[in-house]
Amino acid sequence: MKLSTKVAELTNIIAPAVAACDVALWGIEFAPQGRRSLLRIYIEALPKEQAQDKQVTIEDCAAVNHQVSGILEVHDPIAGEYILEVSSPGFDRAFFSDEQMHAYVGQTVSLRLIQAIGEGDQKRRKATGTLDSIDATSLKLTSSDGEQFEIALSNIDKANLVYSEV
């Protein structure tokens, strides 16, 4: 889950504006689409030790949108027109860094891989299962049928939490 150079640049510009709104930056998606690009910013409530059971509200999203719009006008990092969206990461949140997954050990995650894993006919580029553990270089996953995988973090293209009501 490497950040593109453009996303890293946008993160450096946007993070202080998001922090000024008393929320945390969860991640950024940037999708250049011809003349009109899409910039999507995900915000999260501050950790509980910094805020009392606060959830992201529509007002938080509007405040971040306003702050970030002003910063982007000054820095002008995106050529041409773009759409700015601000939202919470939601129940099926995408992970933007390996560090974010540590808090979700024991929960179900869905992975899209860069290179297929498995043997012969069982090769796959997608894996879903319980996140058993994660360290600096890999994670361990157990699928619903009991199959266990060790996957290099460098082989993960995209990772999401799989929401399930408990």
Secondary structure by P-SEA (a helix, b strand, c coil): ccccaaaaaaaaacaaaaaaacccccbbbbbbcccbbbbbbbbbcccccccccccccaaaaaaaaaaaaaaaaaacccccbbbbbbbcccccccccccccccccccbbbbbbbccccccccccccccccccccccccbbbbbcccbbbbbbbcccccbbbbbbbcc
